[in-house]
Amino acid sequence: MVQDAPNAKYDHVYAIIRLDRDAIKGELRLVTVKKIVWSKEKAEQEVARLNRINSDKGCEYYHQITRLEKVSKEQSEELI
């Protein structure tokens, strides 16, 4: 199955995810979605940047493809 294949109902986006670990036990204690970006390249760059500047803080960053539901014409009119 190709994950990047187009979909009529959803746009593909990339979640930037932070995993925080307990400083003493090393156990996972928190998972946070930091932001969503539109391109895999941007996600890879942001993960590399965040891992570089936060390497000493007990957290790691990853990216994961996910889906964003497309807004219908009716829904977009309701938002205005």
Kinemage of the C-alpha trace (Angstrom):
@kinemage 1
@onewidth
@group {chain A} dominant
@subgroup {mainchain}
@vectorlist {calphas} color= white
{ca met a 1} P 0.000 0.000 0.000
{ca val a 2} L 1.371 3.414 -1.003
{ca gln a 3} L 0.837 5.906 1.826
{ca asp a 4} L 1.417 9.009 -0.298
{ca ala a 5} L -1.254 8.105 -2.882
{ca pro a 6} L -3.883 10.844 -3.427
{ca asn a 7} L -7.228 10.455 -1.719
{ca ala a 8} L -10.533 12.082 -2.690
{ca lys a 9} L -11.653 12.654 0.925
{ca tyr a 10} L -8.366 13.566 2.605
{ca asp a 11} L -5.227 15.610 2.057
{ca his a 12} L -1.983 14.071 3.216
{ca val a 13} L -0.120 16.069 5.832
{ca tyr a 14} L 2.784 15.310 8.160
{ca ala a 15} L 2.581 15.500 11.941
{ca ile a 16} L 5.690 16.549 13.865
{ca ile a 17} L 5.609 14.429 17.021
{ca arg a 18} L 7.610 14.877 20.227
{ca leu a 19} L 8.265 11.983 22.612
{ca asp a 20} L 9.271 13.019 26.142
{ca arg a 21} L 11.042 10.523 28.363
{ca asp a 22} L 11.513 10.463 32.116
{ca ala a 23} L 15.023 11.774 32.797
{ca ile a 24} L 15.831 9.091 35.372
{ca lys a 25} L 13.930 5.977 34.270
{ca gly a 26} L 13.968 6.672 30.538
{ca glu a 27} L 10.306 5.671 30.288
{ca leu a 28} L 7.999 7.365 27.825
{ca arg a 29} L 5.848 9.884 29.684
{ca leu a 30} L 4.318 12.189 27.078
{ca val a 31} L 3.562 12.220 23.348
{ca thr a 32} L 2.799 15.604 21.783
{ca val a 33} L 1.870 16.603 18.247
{ca lys a 34} L 3.862 19.807 17.878
{ca lys a 35} L 2.604 20.877 14.462
{ca ile a 36} L 1.319 19.736 11.105
{ca val a 37} L 3.096 20.552 7.837
{ca trp a 38} L 2.134 19.955 4.220
{ca ser a 39} L 5.293 18.396 2.809
{ca lys a 40} L 7.472 15.444 3.752
{ca glu a 41} L 10.587 17.502 3.043
{ca lys a 42} L 9.506 20.237 5.471
{ca ala a 43} L 8.677 17.588 8.086
{ca glu a 44} L 12.109 15.981 7.717
{ca gln a 45} L 13.854 19.359 7.992
{ca glu a 46} L 11.847 20.373 11.066
{ca val a 47} L 12.450 17.032 12.821
{ca ala a 48} L 16.197 17.316 12.181
{ca arg a 49} L 16.234 20.912 13.460
{ca leu a 50} L 14.256 20.114 16.609
{ca asn a 51} L 16.332 17.027 17.404
{ca arg a 52} L 19.501 19.108 16.997
{ca ile a 53} L 18.466 21.977 19.280
{ca asn a 54} L 16.727 19.803 21.896
{ca ser a 55} L 19.126 16.858 22.057
{ca asp a 56} L 19.885 17.444 25.755
{ca lys a 57} L 16.265 17.797 26.928
{ca gly a 58} L 15.144 14.164 27.070
{ca cys a 59} L 12.883 14.337 24.053
{ca glu a 60} L 12.967 13.026 20.509
{ca tyr a 61} L 11.131 14.232 17.419
{ca tyr a 62} L 9.639 12.201 14.584
{ca his a 63} L 7.316 12.804 11.662
{ca gln a 64} L 4.341 10.711 10.621
{ca ile a 65} L 2.131 10.969 7.574
{ca thr a 66} L -1.522 11.451 8.456
{ca arg a 67} L -4.726 12.640 6.833
{ca leu a 68} L -6.587 15.934 7.008
{ca glu a 69} L -10.243 15.812 6.085
{ca lys a 70} L -11.003 18.012 3.110
{ca val a 71} L -13.531 20.784 3.668
{ca ser a 72} L -16.604 20.636 1.467
{ca lys a 73} L -17.980 23.763 -0.190
{ca glu a 74} L -20.842 23.817 2.319
{ca gln a 75} L -18.472 23.473 5.256
{ca ser a 76} L -16.218 26.244 3.983
{ca glu a 77} L -19.187 28.592 3.646
{ca glu a 78} L -20.155 27.850 7.255
{ca leu a 79} L -16.664 28.856 8.398
{ca ile a 80} L -16.984 32.350 6.938
